Structures are given as C-alpha cells and as structure tokens.
Amino acid sequence: MKKLLTILFLSIFTFSLFAQSDDDLFGDSDDDLFADDSITEVSDVSAKTDLSKGVIFDSGTVKVGGSLTAGITTNTILYSPDSTDFGENIKNSKLTPDLSALLSVDARPTQNLRLYTKFGLAYPFVNKALSTTYQTSSSPIPTFKTSTTITDWFKLKELFTDFSIKDTAFFRFGVHTVTWGAGYFFSPVSDMINTSSIDPENPEKQVDGALNLRTQIVFPGSQNCLWFYVIPSTNFTNQTAETYLRDTALAGKADILIGNWELGLGAFYKYQNAPKAMLTATGSLKKVSFFGEFVYSYGADTEWTKNKEWNDKTSIFQATAGLSYYWKDPQITLAAQYYYNGNSKDIASHIIGGHNIAAMANFGKIFGTTDFSASIFAMANFGREEYTDMEIAMAKAAGVDDATIAAMTGTSLTTTAMFYYSPINELKMGLGPVLTFKTFDKNPTLSLKLSATLGGGKF
C-alpha cells in the first residue's frame, strides 16, 4: 500500500514539474522564503526566578541553532472562468522551489547580559521590481526594471541585546518582533509596532519587528508587568535632532492576570500621526482557548498626512476574536478567527478591510498512523475592493512591499484541503484541491496543489 502510494504521488508530482515554464520558476516574492515555522525563539529574560535558576543557560555560554527548509510546490489550474484552455493551464502551472535556512546565535557573557541574533538565507535569488517614473501629458506613469541584491537572499530577522537592573527592570534594545497581539491569523495590535503583518495562510511565520528600546517592569510576587517602548526613527537623512525626535514613536502596555485570563491595555503615540489605544484578552474555558483584540485609532494615516491638526479626524475601529482547541489523542488542531477592519482610508489596511474570517483544521494522524495527515484552510473577505492595474503600479512606485501587492490582488474566498503522505521522516508529499473565488459574483477557480518536503529540519 505504502509503495503504491509513494509511486502515485511521485508520478503526479513529476508530471506537474515538467509542465512549468521558465518564467514561473522564480516568480514568487522572496518574503515567502523566510518562513519561521521551524525554529523557536528563545524566551524573554523577564523574571527573577528564571535568572537565579539559570533556566535559559549558564553565564559564558553561547548557543547556536537554526533550521533548514527544503521543498517544492506546484499549483495547476484545472478550471478558471478567465482561462478555459486546460492544456494551456497545465503548461502555465506555477512551480515554487523553497530552499532556505534560519540561523540563531544566543550568547550570555554574564547572567544579566544577553546577546541574540537571527538571520535567514534563501534560494532562489529573486529579481525585484525597482520603479521609475516618466511623465505623460496627463499623469506620471511608473515603469519597472529588475535587480538582484543581497536583500533578495539575506534577511535579518532579529538583532538585540537584553540586560537588567537588579532583577526588577529588564531592557531590550535592537531589532526584534513585538509580541503584543493575541490573534493567530490577524493581529491589528501587533501591526501597531511591527513592520509586517501576519500572513493568514502561514500564521506561524514570524513577522518583522522594528528597531526599538523595550523596558519591562515586573511586579514582585505576581505575573503583572508593564511594558514601555521607544521606537526611534530609522530615517537618518538630513534630519535635525528636533525632526528626529518628532519621528520617534512611544508605546506602552500593561499586562494584568485575572484568574486564568490575561488582559492587556496599551497605547501608541507618534507626533502628527494617528494615536492608537488597544485592548487584548486571552484565556480559556473548558480547554478551549479564546483570544481577542480591539484597536481604536484617532484618524487614518492619510488624514494626518493631509492635515496635521487634531480636528476633522475619523474614529477608526478594528476588532478581532478567535478560538482554538487541540485534541491530543487524535492529534486534531482547530482554530478560527473573525476580524473587522474599519480603516477604509489607508491603502495597506483597506486591502483586508471590512469583515474577514479565517479557519483551519489540522489532522496529525489518519488511518491510525502519523504517516498520513491532512489540513484544511479557508479564508473569506467581505470588504476587499478590486484594484486596477494603474493603482497597483502606483502602489509599487510608492514603495509598497510585495506581500501587500499580492494581497491587493487577493481573493474574496480561498479554501485549501491537503492530504499528506510521509513514507519516511525525510520525505513528505502533499496533494489537494484549492478553490478560489476572486469575487463572489464570478465562478471560482479550481486548482490542484502538489507539494514535497525533502529532508531539512532543525539543528
């Protein structure tokens, strides 16, 4: 049975590989190559008991770790309302190779000092579009050329240092991800400081953090604490001390434990920018975990850009709530989340505006064995607007990143169901349909997704 399934998977996958065109081989964004689902970030140094017991590791120790991911994925359109030629769809099947690594170095010269860095390497080298603009009689038209630099295959994920004062105040300075939010597929609270958003289709991927100075104050004898952040400007060009300070943002958050629920209250402020207030909640009821976030913004970024005064600003609300549950014996994980984004004025937020729902179910054991597994993912958006080619080009010219551009041309509903077979630990093959509704008033696109993970792992 296993031998037959192995031959079947390899035959289908090999057929799909040879259906590719050269242009499809390296067409995806390099941001997809740095998924962080195979390395665990070292926990924060934030409690006296942890320090005194040496939970992290002893003074003078250096730990080096990381992971390597190797695999390949194909996507073949079986039916599309825009392209009915099946042979042409097979020929234009998309192939996405993935060969990437994450490395981390964690050092503790003394018990009160920690040095940490995490960076990634990836292949293939991806050509990025660099925009230029020429003027026509009516409007500027952006054009693009391609270029490959070190940023296409090297990415710094984190680089920071931790130190403390008398085991009471704990400091961190550098580039690191701020884990304010409680959401799984969406997190408007996390977006307040971090420079990238959660990818709902790959929620375990670590988002990009900003350069900041963090201070944590722990209340003795409790798990309550205060967080303070200074997020300095990273624009050093032609800036005076006054303008640099104006471009520096401040943020604060309080975590309070009430029973088995943790509440977070916080705020974000930057001069002549939209101030924000936030609330988070996490807890559980009968083994079901619940989480929620709420963000209030006084004005949109576009409003503050046009008018720096405090008057004539829109109140903007963002809210999300979700739940998760894990059955240990059958190895089934469920998660679902609802997200409302009331920001219809800023283009980056408007892409996933309105009402959104995401859900997934992972089955770690099928037919009584872990050799077979499955996953189901679905995401629906009820507020996304279709952008024209010109609007997308203007967004590129304005420096909008590739992931955001991809979301701009995203879908109203996508559902993926994958069945996996792993004959040996070093090989995992997947097969499943993908149903995509570009808009709800058009017929969906049906695709066949094939994937293979070849070796790799943590080290």
VOMI-235593 format. One record per residue (C-alpha): residue in three letters; x, y, z. Coordinates in steps of 0.02 Angstrom, whole numbers, padded with zeros to 5 digits, always signed. Layout:
N
ALAXYZ...
***
This chain:
459
MET+00000+00000+00000LYS+00137+00124+00051LYS+00243+00079-00101LEU+00095+00105-00217LEU+00051+00273-00140THR+00232+00330-00149ILE+00240+00289-00336LEU+00073+00376-00365PHE+00125+00536-00276LEU+00294+00544-00363SER+00216+00512-00534ILE+00086+00651-00516PHE+00214+00771-00442THR+00344+00736-00578PHE+00214+00764-00715SER+00171+00933-00639LEU+00354+00984-00628PHE+00384+00958-00814ALA+00233+01066-00855GLN+00319+01225-00798SER+00382+01373-00898ASP+00547+01457-00853ASP+00460+01617-00805ASP+00361+01529-00670LEU+00512+01456-00581PHE+00559+01611-00485GLY+00401+01714-00487ASP+00358+01721-00303SER+00411+01850-00176ASP+00569+01817-00077ASP+00469+01855+00080ASP+00394+01682+00063LEU+00566+01603+00081PHE+00591+01654+00261ALA+00450+01561+00347ASP+00489+01542+00531ASP+00390+01386+00571SER+00541+01276+00610ILE+00637+01375+00739THR+00584+01427+00913GLU+00632+01598+00976VAL+00722+01598+01144SER+00605+01654+01283ASP+00619+01827+01360VAL+00727+01854+01514SER+00594+01932+01622ALA+00583+01850+01792LYS+00700+01841+01940THR+00665+01657+01969ASP+00716+01616+01791LEU+00879+01710+01808SER+00926+01638+01977LYS+00891+01459+01922GLY+00981+01479+01756VAL+00832+01421+01655ILE+00898+01492+01492PHE+01081+01439+01509ASP+01235+01474+01614SER+01343+01629+01603GLY+01479+01621+01472THR+01380+01501+01362VAL+01346+01526+01178LYS+01208+01429+01090VAL+01197+01413+00901GLY+01045+01338+00818GLY+00934+01350+00669SER+00837+01258+00537LEU+00842+01217+00353THR+00688+01200+00243ALA+00694+01111+00075GLY+00543+01081-00032ILE+00445+01118-00188THR+00264+01161-00227THR+00162+01163-00387ASN-00008+01238-00424THR-00102+01184-00579ILE-00265+01269-00631LEU-00397+01139-00676TYR-00537+01262-00712SER-00543+01452-00719PRO-00680+01569-00783ASP-00541+01675-00860SER-00449+01532-00947THR-00543+01381-01013ASP-00397+01303-01110PHE-00348+01155-00999GLY-00189+01119-01097GLU-00131+01299-01079ASN-00170+01293-00892ILE-00062+01138-00873LYS+00080+01221-00969ASN+00072+01376-00859SER+00071+01282-00694LYS+00167+01375-00561LEU+00319+01298-00478THR+00388+01366-00316PRO+00553+01294-00252ASP+00598+01330-00070LEU+00773+01311-00002SER+00801+01421+00149ALA+00887+01421+00317LEU+00872+01515+00480LEU+01019+01533+00597SER+01018+01599+00776VAL+01158+01642+00895ASP+01114+01664+01078ALA+01253+01715+01197ARG+01257+01759+01383PRO+01425+01835+01430THR+01358+01871+01605GLN+01199+01824+01698ASN+01125+01999+01670LEU+01176+02018+01487ARG+01112+01926+01335LEU+01157+01947+01150TYR+01045+01873+01016THR+01034+01873+00827LYS+00931+01777+00700PHE+00952+01789+00512GLY+00897+01694+00359LEU+00971+01638+00194ALA+00866+01586+00045TYR+00873+01520-00132PRO+00823+01559-00270PHE+00882+01736-00296VAL+00728+01838-00336ASN+00726+01985-00455LYS+00633+02130-00375ALA+00547+02266-00472LEU+00625+02438-00450SER+00509+02578-00501THR+00548+02731-00603THR+00426+02862-00665TYR+00407+02956-00827GLN+00285+03097-00861THR+00148+03093-00991SER+00036+03236-01041SER-00093+03187-00911SER-00008+03094-00768PRO+00153+03010-00710ILE+00165+02827-00763PRO+00277+02710-00662THR+00389+02587-00754PHE+00494+02449-00680LYS+00661+02363-00702THR+00727+02211-00610SER+00877+02198-00497THR+00951+02069-00378THR+01041+02123-00219ILE+01091+02044-00054THR+00919+02086+00016ASP+00846+01958-00106TRP+00932+01812-00020PHE+00983+01875+00154LYS+00862+01936+00286LEU+00897+01995+00463LYS+00754+01936+00574GLU+00816+01994+00745LEU+00969+02076+00820PHE+00957+02134+01001THR+01033+02136+01174ASP+00948+02104+01341PHE+01007+02174+01507SER+00928+02207+01677ILE+00943+02314+01832LYS+00931+02222+01999ASP+00811+02094+01926THR+00673+02225+01927ALA+00683+02317+01761PHE+00726+02220+01605PHE+00784+02306+01446ARG+00798+02252+01264PHE+00872+02358+01125GLY+00882+02314+00943VAL+00777+02243+00803HIS+00652+02118+00871THR+00472+02063+00850VAL+00349+02139+00972THR+00226+02006+01032TRP+00086+02121+01089GLY-00055+02040+00995ALA-00157+01888+01042GLY-00227+01848+00869TYR-00174+01697+00765PHE-00224+01738+00585PHE-00244+01927+00609SER-00173+02047+00739PRO-00207+02234+00724VAL-00120+02258+00892SER+00040+02177+00827ASP+00032+02290+00674MET+00047+02444+00784ILE+00236+02421+00803ASN+00295+02278+00692THR+00338+02318+00512SER+00245+02172+00433SER+00078+02085+00464ILE+00034+01904+00495ASP+00011+01801+00338PRO-00156+01712+00369GLU-00105+01569+00255ASN+00059+01549+00352PRO+00021+01614+00527GLU+00171+01530+00608LYS+00290+01636+00504GLN+00374+01765+00613VAL+00329+01944+00569ASP+00463+02077+00552GLY+00499+02186+00702ALA+00558+02366+00715LEU+00709+02444+00796ASN+00657+02489+00973LEU+00707+02502+01155ARG+00594+02398+01267THR+00580+02412+01455GLN+00488+02282+01557ILE+00446+02307+01740VAL+00384+02154+01835PHE+00282+02175+01993PRO+00358+02067+02133GLY+00256+01916+02182SER+00141+01925+02030GLN+00137+01896+01843ASN+00079+02075+01811CYS+00200+02187+01718LEU+00222+02350+01623TRP+00299+02371+01451PHE+00370+02533+01381TYR+00436+02555+01204VAL+00536+02690+01116ILE+00533+02664+00927PRO+00663+02782+00853SER+00657+02844+00675THR+00762+02745+00552ASN+00772+02891+00431PHE+00940+02974+00463THR+00947+03075+00302ASN+00953+03265+00325GLN+00870+03258+00495THR+00899+03377+00638ALA+00885+03323+00819GLU+00713+03404+00829THR+00642+03316+00674TYR+00720+03151+00729LEU+00633+03161+00898ARG+00469+03203+00813ASP+00484+03047+00706THR+00514+02939+00860ALA+00362+02844+00924LEU+00316+02795+01102ALA+00211+02648+01160GLY+00160+02569+01323LYS+00063+02417+01382ALA+00007+02341+01547ASP-00025+02154+01568ILE-00142+02103+01708LEU-00183+01924+01759ILE-00360+01897+01824GLY-00395+01715+01861ASN-00348+01618+01705TRP-00372+01770+01594GLU-00237+01892+01543LEU-00288+02069+01495GLY-00179+02195+01405LEU-00206+02384+01396GLY-00094+02494+01291ALA-00070+02646+01181PHE+00039+02708+01038TYR+00088+02888+01001LYS+00191+02972+00867TYR+00196+03159+00834GLN+00072+03213+00700ASN+00018+03033+00670ALA-00138+02937+00718PRO-00134+02896+00904LYS-00198+02723+00949ALA-00267+02634+01101MET-00279+02446+01117LEU-00352+02304+01221THR-00310+02119+01218ALA-00381+01969+01310THR-00329+01786+01315GLY-00398+01644+01419SER-00483+01476+01415LEU-00649+01393+01453LYS-00657+01203+01468LYS-00495+01176+01371VAL-00548+01293+01230SER-00431+01442+01212PHE-00506+01611+01171PHE-00421+01773+01117GLY-00473+01946+01064GLU-00404+02117+01017PHE-00475+02292+00999VAL-00389+02445+00925TYR-00453+02624+00918SER-00365+02750+00804TYR-00399+02935+00800GLY-00385+02967+00614ALA-00306+02874+00470ASP-00127+02896+00410THR-00188+02979+00251GLU-00291+03104+00352TRP-00141+03152+00460THR-00033+03169+00305LYS-00154+03295+00230ASN-00194+03386+00392LYS-00078+03388+00543GLU-00207+03472+00655TRP-00310+03372+00781ASN-00477+03423+00707ASP-00576+03336+00570LYS-00514+03159+00602THR-00610+02996+00585SER-00630+02873+00728ILE-00571+02704+00664PHE-00607+02537+00749GLN-00525+02368+00725ALA-00578+02213+00820THR-00543+02028+00813ALA-00592+01873+00912GLY-00550+01690+00893LEU-00531+01521+00973SER-00426+01364+00962TYR-00436+01186+01026TYR-00320+01035+01022TRP-00368+00852+01040LYS-00209+00766+01098ASP-00255+00584+01063PRO-00321+00602+00884GLN-00197+00746+00856ILE-00325+00868+00788THR-00300+01056+00799LEU-00439+01180+00763ALA-00427+01370+00752ALA-00545+01505+00690GLN-00542+01695+00695TYR-00652+01842+00645TYR-00576+02012+00605TYR-00661+02178+00570ASN-00555+02317+00498GLY-00643+02486+00490ASN-00498+02576+00407SER-00556+02610+00229LYS-00442+02760+00203ASP-00266+02686+00209ILE-00225+02575+00061ALA-00125+02447+00160SER-00268+02423+00283HIS-00405+02433+00151ILE-00335+02279+00066ILE-00402+02171+00207GLY-00539+02292+00256GLY-00714+02252+00309HIS-00761+02083+00381ASN-00639+01937+00374ILE-00648+01756+00431ALA-00508+01627+00435ALA-00512+01447+00497MET-00404+01293+00490ALA-00407+01111+00545ASN-00251+01002+00554PHE-00260+00813+00569GLY-00093+00743+00628LYS-00147+00560+00618ILE-00257+00475+00488PHE-00294+00288+00472GLY-00216+00269+00645THR-00041+00318+00587THR+00059+00479+00576ASP+00118+00428+00402PHE-00043+00505+00339SER-00103+00679+00389ALA-00214+00816+00320SER-00253+01000+00335ILE-00396+01116+00286PHE-00384+01305+00274ALA-00516+01433+00225MET-00516+01622+00223ALA-00653+01741+00169ASN-00651+01929+00149PHE-00812+02029+00133GLY-00738+02203+00114ARG-00593+02194-00009GLU-00604+02306-00162GLU-00530+02262-00330TYR-00384+02374-00377THR-00344+02424-00555ASP-00175+02391-00638MET-00137+02577-00626GLU-00174+02581-00439ILE-00062+02430-00412ALA+00076+02512-00514MET+00061+02672-00413ALA+00071+02570-00252LYS+00233+02491-00313ALA+00301+02662-00357ALA+00259+02718-00179GLY+00364+02576-00108VAL+00226+02455-00055ASP+00305+02284-00021ASP+00274+02128-00125ALA+00166+02042+00008THR+00049+02191+00013ILE+00041+02197-00177ALA-00007+02013-00177ALA-00145+02049-00052MET-00208+02192-00161THR-00245+02066-00298GLY-00306+01937-00173THR-00467+01840-00163SER-00636+01852-00081LEU-00632+01668-00030THR-00500+01533-00039THR-00510+01355+00026THR-00369+01228+00025ALA-00381+01045+00076MET-00218+00946+00079PHE-00186+00760+00107TYR-00007+00715+00156TYR+00090+00553+00148SER+00261+00528+00230PRO+00339+00358+00190ILE+00498+00410+00283ASN+00537+00552+00404GLU+00640+00645+00273LEU+00504+00647+00139LYS+00328+00717+00148MET+00215+00732-00004GLY+00051+00827-00015LEU-00094+00831-00136GLY-00256+00929-00132PRO-00380+01048-00217VAL-00383+01238-00199LEU-00548+01329-00229THR-00532+01517-00256PHE-00668+01648-00278LYS-00591+01807-00347THR-00759+01891-00315PHE-00922+01814-00258ASP-01013+01861-00418LYS-00898+01755-00529ASN-00870+01568-00544PRO-00725+01503-00439THR-00555+01443-00497LEU-00512+01262-00457SER-00329+01215-00441LEU-00228+01062-00394LYS-00088+01090-00270LEU+00058+00969-00252SER+00197+00987-00126ALA+00350+00892-00069THR+00463+00922+00081LEU+00635+00848+00054GLY+00742+00825+00209GLY+00780+00980+00310GLY+00743+01006+00493LYS+00813+01088+00649PHE+00993+01085+00706
***
